Structure formats: structure tokens, C-alpha cells
């Protein structure tokens, strides 16, 4: 018998009782069975009794750490997925967590939508759909709405799904490219195989190579054991390379070789491995323009863009808004009794342009749920945030005749200022990766080891 989200169990370990309470409310509201604890030792005993499907743990646990807990947990249950959550954003911690075998690394404060999505994906990846009773997220592959753009999108998915060729999924940030990739996988002949996702923009080059191809014990500092990469994990299934436009020139070469020869080596090994994997790439970038700019390989572009699917932005399918609102509220609250949205509130939602697409809509609805305190959602609870893009560009106009590099520098610096220096948020607004923002800022400051002037590679 297949397991649904409402049968999946999540164990939460956090030394802050308030955090446990918040995570419990979010996950229970989404339909999961949840148990929480603030003590690492009790968490270990809970695992045997509670038999969780995923462990959500803080990194810093007083005298203990999430890494120590994960090591002891994996000695008991090697396949138990672990998601780290921390209030201290630290790149070294993130790298260490992923290399140690964690499935995800989240930074507090975590939104309800993000938390539920991460748990959904973790369970779906570790337990892909199949006839032998795998975990199923009933909503993960749903392409919600019946507008003309969505009907065309579903037709495109149906057309490309049965093929074995690579697929390029294009669309604006937040438009649902990953959902489309999941739908292609679910409708393909590989539906009973794994669906594995890699967010290329979130990982530095060295870690991305290890993530894709795996590594041998001792290949680098912290590589305490051999680890299979995402290509191996996706054998007989589908691998989604999300934000493919952000990978470095060196990784473009290595990825091209895998697509051409279906062969690769783990980091630190000379043994050639093979994997039967269908690749779906997703991007909000214009890769063809990047090819002409010299920042993306033309041969890799043709390898990825055998079949193409375009995801429409939310502003072009406003007829789907009501269905999207209903689906999102069911995910964030009790599925059998979602809150009512008043006509005035729906009218206000319909008037917004949604530059952040479905992701922005989910964010707005989550805040509305909090503001309404579980009651009806009224117009006063709907508060779409003004995009920093507008304030950043209007506060200090670019001088006419400025070069492209000067316009780019102005856009990045102005957006960073509008976002209070938050690089991650500025990257979302500009549609760039945080790594690219870091690179550009160093370039503008003339830091040693960086080329000044011009564009450089992402």
C-alpha cells in the first residue's frame, strides 16, 4: 500500500522549545505526523519507537551537535533522511552538512512553504514512487489550473515525457519549473525510478562536482567515507539540474562529457562509472544569449536543449489564481478544512502582477494565514510586498550612455542596498545566483585575485 504525506512521520530535534513548537505547528498543519524533542539522547530513543521517515535537526544543540546526532542515527538507520536547520548561516557548516550526507540545509527563519516543500522532496527522493509501496506526495507533480497557458503546458509535458531525450525547462524565477520537471518524470517510462534534484546555483564548484559525481574516502578534507553522487542515485530515473545557467565553465565541460559518453568518475577515483539517467535542466536565464556572450558552451546548450518546455509566468494565467490559492492553503493548513478567502481578498490577489510568480503567492498566503489567526482571509490580510527591484532602480537612475558593465554594477549595488545588504535576497530579485553576486561585488572592489572590468564567468 502506498504511503501518502498524511502517513509520513517527522522527528524534530531542536534545543529551543519555541522552534520545536513552530515546526510542529507547520508540519502538523500540512498533514504530517510529528514528534519533537529538545534532547539529543531522547531523539535517539524516539527513533526506535517513533520510526520517523525524516529527521529535522538543528546544527547547534548545546553541548552536542547535529553532526554527532546524524552520525549516531545513521549507525542505527543508514537510510534515514536528515534535514539540518540552523539559526547561524555559515557556508562551512552547509558544506560540512551536505558532505556528511545530509539531504538539506535550511537557515532560520524558515517559511512554512519552504519547510513543507523540503520535507516533501526529501521523502519523495529517498522513497520514489513505485508498485512496492513507496511514499507518494499527491500534489508534487500537479500542474494546477485550466487556463489556456496551462493546457498548453500540460500538452508540452505529455509530448516530451515519453521520450528519452534531455529536456530544457525555461521560466521565470518562482514559476514552478521544478513542478514541471516532476510532472515530466511522473509521466515518463522512468516514473518508477528515482527523481533526483540538484540546485546548481546553491553549491560552489568543488562541492557541486562531488555532489554530481560522488567522491572517494580521503578525496578532500572531510571526505570520511565514499559517497555516491547524484548521477549514481538517479540510475534508471531522472536527474533535474536546477539553475543550470549558473555552473562554471569547468563544470560545463565535465557535464558535457557525461551527457555525451554517459560516463564519469567520482572525485578522487580513476574508475569510470556509468549511469542510465535522463537529464532535465531548468533555468530562468536565456542560455542562447549566454552562448553568444561566451558564458555558456554552445555544444552543451545543444545537448541540453533537445526538447524544450516553457513555463508561463503567473501574470499570464490569472484564471488559475483561485485553484492555486486553494491548493496552497490546503498545504499550509488542515487539508480537509482550509480557511475561506473572501471575495475582496481574491480581488486584491487578482490585481497584483506577481513578479515572484507562484513562490510569491505562497509567501503572501502564508503571511495571510498568520495574520488571520486561522479565520477567514480578508482583504486586509493580503499584503504583497513591493519588489526591491522597483525601489532599487528608481532611486538612482543610470546615466544615459552608460556601458553595460556600469549598468550591471548599478543594478547590483542598488538592489543590495534596497535589500539591506542581503546577498541571497538580492540574488532572487535580480535573477542571479548568490555566487555571481559575490563575484561581481569583489570585482567592483578590486579585490586581489579578481579581474577588474568586464563581465567574467558566472
C-alpha positions in Angstrom: 0.0 0.0 0.0 1.4 3.4 -1.0 2.1 5.9 1.7 0.8 9.4 1.5 2.1 12.6 3.1 -0.5 12.1 5.9 1.1 8.9 6.9 4.7 10.2 6.9 6.4 10.9 10.2 8.8 13.7 11.0 11.0 13.8 14.2 12.1 17.3 15.1 15.2 17.9 17.3 15.9 21.4 18.4 17.3 22.7 21.8 14.9 25.7 21.6 11.3 24.7 22.7 9.9 27.6 20.7 11.4 26.3 17.5 10.0 22.8 18.2 6.6 24.3 18.7 6.7 26.3 15.4 8.0 23.3 13.4 5.3 21.1 15.0 2.5 23.5 14.0 3.7 23.9 10.4 4.3 20.2 9.8 1.1 19.0 11.5 -0.9 21.7 9.6 0.5 20.2 6.4 -0.7 16.7 7.4 2.5 15.1 8.7 2.7 13.1 12.0 5.2 14.9 14.2 7.1 14.3 17.4 9.5 16.8 18.9 12.3 16.8 21.5 14.9 19.2 22.7 17.3 16.4 23.9 19.6 14.5 21.5 19.6 11.4 23.7 15.8 11.3 23.7 15.8 11.8 20.0 17.8 8.6 19.6 15.4 6.6 21.8 12.4 8.2 19.9 13.8 6.8 16.6 13.3 3.2 17.6 9.8 3.8 19.0 8.5 6.5 16.6 10.2 5.1 13.4 10.3 8.5 11.6 10.6 8.9 7.8 12.8 12.0 8.2 14.8 13.7 10.9 14.7 17.5 11.2 17.5 18.6 13.5 19.3 21.8 14.5 23.0 22.0 13.9 23.9 23.5 17.3 22.4 21.6 20.2 24.1 23.0 23.3 26.9 20.6 24.3 26.1 18.3 21.3 25.7 19.0 17.6 23.5 17.8 14.8 26.5 16.2 13.1 27.1 13.9 16.1 23.4 13.0 16.2 23.3 12.3 12.4 26.4 10.0 12.8 24.7 8.0 15.6 21.4 8.0 13.8 23.0 6.7 10.6 24.7 3.9 12.5 21.2 2.8 13.5 19.3 3.7 10.3 21.7 4.4 7.4 18.8 5.4 5.0 17.0 7.8 7.3 17.0 11.2 5.6 18.3 14.1 7.7 17.5 17.8 7.2 19.6 20.4 9.1 18.2 23.7 10.3 20.2 26.4 11.9 19.9 30.0 13.0 23.6 30.7 12.2 24.1 30.9 8.4 27.5 29.6 7.8 28.9 28.4 4.5 31.3 26.0 6.1 28.5 24.4 8.1 26.4 24.0 4.9 29.3 22.3 3.1 30.1 20.1 6.0 26.5 19.0 6.4 26.0 18.1 2.7 29.3 16.3 2.5 28.4 14.3 5.7 25.2 13.0 3.9 22.5 15.5 5.0 19.7 15.9 2.5 19.1 19.6 3.0 20.4 22.6 5.0 17.9 25.3 5.9 18.6 28.7 7.6 16.1 30.1 10.2 13.7 31.7 9.9 12.3 29.0 7.7 9.0 29.7 5.9 6.2 27.2 6.2 6.1 26.7 2.4 9.8 26.1 2.3 9.8 23.7 5.2 6.9 21.6 3.8 8.4 21.6 0.3 11.8 20.4 1.6 10.3 17.6 3.6 8.1 16.6 0.7 11.1 16.5 -1.7 13.3 14.6 0.8 10.8 11.9 1.2 10.0 11.7 -2.5 13.7 11.4 -3.4 14.6 8.8 -0.8 11.4 6.8 -1.5 10.5 7.2 -5.2 7.1 6.2 -6.5 6.7 2.6 -7.3 4.5 -0.5 -7.1 6.2 -1.7 -3.9 4.6 0.8 -1.6 6.7 3.9 -2.0 5.9 7.3 -0.4 3.7 9.5 -2.6 3.2 13.2 -2.5 -0.2 13.5 -4.1 0.4 17.1 -5.0 4.1 17.2 -6.0 3.5 16.7 -9.8 0.2 18.6 -10.1 0.1 21.3 -12.7 -2.6 23.4 -11.2 -5.1 25.3 -13.3 -7.1 25.1 -16.5 -6.2 28.3 -18.3 -5.0 28.2 -21.9 -1.3 28.6 -21.0 -1.6 25.7 -18.5 -3.4 23.5 -21.0 -0.6 24.2 -23.5 2.0 23.4 -20.7 0.3 20.1 -19.9 0.3 19.2 -23.6 4.0 20.0 -23.8 4.7 17.8 -20.8 2.7 15.0 -22.4 4.6 15.4 -25.6 8.2 15.3 -24.1 7.6 12.8 -21.2 7.7 9.5 -23.2 10.9 10.5 -24.9 14.4 9.6 -23.5 16.0 12.9 -24.7 17.2 15.7 -22.4 14.7 18.5 -21.7 15.3 22.2 -21.0 12.6 23.7 -18.8 12.6 27.5 -19.1 10.7 30.0 -17.0 10.9 32.9 -14.6 12.0 32.5 -11.0 9.3 31.1 -8.9 7.1 30.0 -11.8 7.2 26.3 -11.0 10.0 24.8 -13.2 10.7 22.0 -10.7 7.0 21.0 -10.6 7.1 20.7 -14.4 10.2 18.6 -14.2 8.5 16.3 -11.6 5.4 16.0 -13.9 7.6 15.0 -16.8 9.3 12.3 -14.7 5.9 11.1 -13.4 4.5 10.7 -16.9 7.6 9.0 -18.3 8.7 5.4 -18.6 11.1 6.2 -15.7 8.3 7.1 -13.2 9.1 4.1 -11.0 12.8 5.2 -10.8 14.2 7.9 -8.6 13.7 11.7 -9.2 16.8 13.4 -8.0 17.3 17.2 -7.9 20.5 19.3 -7.7 20.3 23.1 -7.2 23.4 24.1 -9.2 23.4 27.7 -8.0 23.5 26.8 -4.3 26.8 25.0 -4.4 30.4 26.1 -5.0 32.2 24.5 -7.9 34.2 22.0 -5.8 31.1 20.8 -3.9 29.0 20.7 -7.0 31.4 18.3 -8.6 31.3 16.0 -5.6 27.5 16.3 -5.4 27.0 15.3 -9.0 29.7 12.6 -9.4 30.3 11.5 -5.8 33.7 11.1 -4.0 36.0 8.5 -2.6 37.1 8.4 1.1 40.0 10.9 1.6 39.4 12.7 -1.7 39.4 16.0 0.3 39.3 17.3 3.8 36.1 16.0 5.4 35.6 13.1 3.0 35.5 10.4 5.7 33.7 7.8 3.6 32.8 7.1 -0.1 29.7 8.8 -1.2 27.6 8.2 -4.4 26.8 11.2 -6.4 23.5 12.3 -7.8 24.1 10.7 -11.2 24.5 7.3 -9.4 21.5 8.0 -7.2 19.4 8.8 -10.3 20.2 5.5 -12.1 17.2 4.3 -14.1 15.5 7.6 -13.2 15.6 11.3 -13.8 18.1 14.0 -12.7 17.0 17.6 -12.5 19.8 20.1 -12.8 18.1 23.2 -11.5 19.5 26.7 -12.5 21.9 25.1 -15.0 22.9 28.6 -16.2 24.9 29.2 -13.1 27.5 26.4 -13.5 31.2 27.4 -14.1 33.0 26.8 -17.4 34.9 23.9 -15.9 31.7 22.2 -14.7 30.2 22.8 -18.2 33.0 20.7 -19.7 32.6 17.9 -17.2 28.8 17.8 -17.6 29.1 17.8 -21.4 31.3 14.7 -21.2 28.7 12.9 -19.1 25.9 13.7 -21.5 28.0 12.6 -24.5 29.6 9.4 -23.1 27.2 8.6 -20.1 30.4 8.0 -18.1 32.0 9.8 -15.1 34.5 9.3 -12.2 34.0 10.0 -8.6 36.2 12.8 -7.2 39.4 11.1 -6.1 39.0 8.0 -8.3 40.1 6.9 -11.7 37.4 4.2 -12.0 34.9 5.0 -14.8 31.3 4.6 -13.8 28.1 4.6 -15.9 24.6 5.5 -15.1 21.3 5.3 -17.1 19.9 8.8 -16.3 17.6 11.1 -18.1 18.6 14.7 -17.5 16.2 17.6 -17.2 17.8 21.1 -16.9 15.9 24.1 -15.7 16.8 27.8 -15.9 15.4 31.3 -15.7 18.3 32.5 -17.9 18.4 33.0 -21.7 21.0 30.3 -22.4 21.2 31.2 -26.1 22.1 34.8 -25.1 24.7 33.4 -22.7 26.2 31.3 -25.6 26.6 34.5 -27.7 28.1 36.3 -24.7 30.6 33.5 -24.3 29.5 32.4 -20.8 27.8 29.2 -21.8 29.1 26.5 -24.1 27.3 26.1 -27.4 27.8 22.3 -27.6 26.4 21.9 -24.0 23.4 24.1 -25.0 22.5 21.8 -27.9 23.0 18.7 -25.7 20.6 20.1 -23.1 18.0 21.7 -25.4 16.9 18.7 -27.3 13.4 19.2 -26.1 12.2 22.5 -24.6 9.3 23.3 -22.3 8.4 26.9 -21.4 6.6 27.6 -18.1 4.3 30.6 -18.2 4.5 33.3 -15.5 1.6 33.7 -13.1 0.6 37.0 -14.6 -0.2 35.2 -17.9 -2.5 32.7 -16.3 -4.6 34.7 -13.8 -7.6 32.4 -14.4 -5.6 29.8 -12.4 -5.3 32.0 -9.3 -8.3 30.6 -7.4 -7.1 27.0 -7.9 -3.6 27.9 -6.8 -4.9 29.7 -3.7 -7.0 26.7 -2.8 -4.1 24.2 -3.3 -1.6 26.4 -1.3 -4.0 26.9 1.6 -4.7 23.1 1.8 -0.9 22.5 2.0 -0.4 25.1 4.7 -3.5 24.4 6.9 -5.7 21.4 7.7 -6.2 19.8 4.3 -9.9 19.0 5.0 -10.8 22.4 6.2 -8.8 25.2 4.6 -9.7 28.8 5.5 -12.2 30.7 3.4 -10.9 33.6 1.2 -13.3 36.5 1.0 -14.2 37.9 -2.5 -12.5 41.2 -1.6 -9.3 39.3 -0.8 -9.4 37.3 -4.0 -10.0 40.6 -5.9 -6.9 42.0 -4.3 -4.9 38.9 -5.2 -6.1 39.3 -8.8 -4.9 42.9 -9.0 -1.3 42.1 -8.2 1.2 41.4 -11.0 3.1 38.7 -9.1 6.7 39.3 -10.2 7.8 36.5 -8.0 5.1 34.1 -9.5 3.7 31.2 -7.6 6.5 31.3 -5.0 5.5 34.9 -4.1 1.8 33.9 -4.0 2.7 31.1 -1.5 4.6 33.6 0.6 1.7 36.1 0.7 -0.8 33.4 1.6 1.4 32.1 4.4 1.6 35.6 5.9 -2.2 35.9 5.5 -2.8 32.7 7.4 -0.7 34.0 10.3 -2.5 37.4 10.3 -5.9 35.9 10.1 -5.2 33.6 13.1 -6.9 30.7 11.4 -10.1 32.6 10.4 -11.3 33.8 7.1 -8.7 35.5 5.0 -9.9 39.1 4.3 -8.5 41.8 2.0 -6.7 43.3 4.9 -4.6 40.1 5.3 -3.4 40.3 1.8 -0.1 42.3 1.6 2.0 41.6 -1.4 5.5 43.0 -0.8 6.8 45.7 -3.1 9.7 44.3 -5.1 13.0 45.8 -4.2 13.7 45.8 -7.9 11.4 48.8 -8.4 12.8 50.8 -5.5 16.4 49.9 -6.4 16.1 51.1 -10.0 14.0 54.2 -9.4 16.0 55.7 -6.5 19.1 56.3 -8.6 18.7 56.2 -12.3 21.6 55.1 -14.5 23.3 57.9 -16.5 22.4 57.8 -20.2 25.2 56.4 -22.3 26.5 54.2 -19.5 28.2 50.9 -20.6 26.6 47.5 -20.0 29.2 46.8 -17.2 28.2 50.2 -15.5 24.5 49.4 -15.8 25.1 46.0 -14.3 27.1 47.3 -11.4 24.5 49.9 -10.7 21.7 47.3 -10.7 23.6 45.0 -8.3 24.7 47.7 -5.9 21.3 49.4 -5.8 19.5 46.1 -5.3 21.9 45.2 -2.5 21.2 48.5 -0.8 17.4 48.0 -1.2 17.8 44.5 0.3 19.8 45.8 3.3 22.9 44.0 2.1 21.3 40.6 2.0 23.0 38.9 -0.9 20.6 36.0 -1.1 17.6 38.3 -1.4 19.3 40.5 -3.9 20.2 37.4 -6.0 16.5 36.4 -6.0 15.4 39.9 -7.1 18.0 40.1 -9.9 17.5 36.5 -11.0 21.2 35.7 -10.4 23.0 33.2 -8.1 24.4 34.4 -4.8 27.8 33.2 -6.1 27.5 35.5 -9.0 26.7 38.5 -6.7 29.7 37.7 -4.5 31.9 37.5 -7.6 30.7 40.8 -9.0 31.0 42.7 -5.7 34.6 41.5 -5.3 35.2 42.6 -8.9 33.9 46.1 -8.2 36.0 46.4 -5.1 39.1 45.4 -7.0 40.0 42.6 -4.5 43.2 40.7 -5.3 42.8 37.7 -7.5 39.8 39.1 -9.3 39.7 40.5 -12.8 38.6 44.2 -12.8 36.2 45.4 -15.5 34.2 43.3 -18.0 31.9 40.5 -17.2 33.7 37.4 -16.2 32.0 34.0 -15.9 29.2 33.1 -13.6 
